[in-house]
Amino acid sequence: MTHSSPERIVRRGRVFPEIQWTEAQKVEDRARRQAFYERSWAIFERLKPEILDKYYGWYIAIEPDSGDYFIDQDQEIASKMAREKHPHVIHHIFGINETGVSGRV
């Protein structure tokens, strides 16, 4: 039989308390993310008429700096193909549908 100790260490607070972003850093990060999304979305909008009928319900991983994109039925495989060609670059995933949403509610 196991016995629980009467003293339990409770840790509360931030996981990494040494990392504290200023409001300016938060705003800069949001702007950087938004710019990345907009570059990716522009490529998706350009490709959508060509791929919507043929690949409806599939996923597309877009690397906006090079313009490369990778399409597959499985979101993870599309992402893996993008990482293989561009290993140290972030890519964006869209669902190939009218809205570009890649998930289920």
Salt bridges, closest charged atoms under 4 A:
GLU23 OE2 - LYS26 NZ 3.35
ASP29 OD1 - ARG32 NH2 2.35
ASP29 OD2 - ARG33 NE 2.95
GLU45 OE2 - LYS48 NZ 3.24
ASP65 OD1 - ARG39 NH2 3.02
ASP68 OD2 - LYS85 NZ 3.21
ASP68 OD2 - HIS86 NE2 2.73
